[in-house]
Amino acid sequence: MKDTFGKAISAYYHEKDKTDIEVHSPDFDDDIIPVPYLFRNYAEMPPLERKALQLATGRVLDVGCGAGSHSLYLQNNKKLEVTAIDTSAGAIEISRLRGINNALNIDFFNLKDEKFDTILMLMNGSGIIGKLRNLDKFFKKAKELLNPGGKILLDSSDLSYLFDRDEDGGIWIDSEAAYYGELEFKVTYKGESSDYFDWLYIDFQTLKFAAESNNFSCDLIKEGEHFDYLAELQPLKQ
């Protein structure tokens, strides 16, 4: 995949180039990601992210770290040992230049022989799961990577707000269609586009059901202002 995110992050870091990342989906209007937002400090982060950073303990895995803002706070302000990972080589290069001690260009599902106390998955961290059918694979991998008593801190959004509601507040969803939170995206930067990739938004009840099916607890920690939420998930003792 073309490293669209990495190029944007690198251009902003080195040249303060604020050209937006454009986001395209077959299901929605085009959107943008302002690159400076990826470099935000703790005070500029939304409450859900700040809450997650407050709860992070021990050895932390920051999944999809981007430019490394969450990792930097945990490493420098909370003095935690952090491993930051991202599939973007450019993002990892800049994370290292910003001072992250341990930043790796690797996919979450390919990480091996490591143990963590907190797995941090922010900015719709469920996205990397891709499809609902991958949830069992995700929980199996998370269990491999967590120390006893460890936890996942994950945020996502319930996209049901996009659907028309009936008088009782319910929504009608085609039972034959794919889950409404399974989306496809591609990103464009300065005319160069990535390939399309799968991205999962998951409502809390569906996440909780999948967690419990995989012998994890799932607690709602905080709700955001726009159908987003932060969840804490922990493997249950066998």
Protein Blocks (a to p, Z undefined) as FASTA:
>chain_A
ZZfklmmmmmmmmnopabdcddddfkbccddddfklmmccfklpcfklmmmmmmpgcjad
dehklnommmmmmmmmnopacddddfblklmmmmmmnopabdcdddfklpghiacfbdcd
eehlllmnopaklmmmmmmmmmmmpcghiacddddddfklmpccdfkopacddfkbccfk
lccddddeehiacdddddddddfklmmmmmmmnopacddfbdcfeopacdddddddZZ
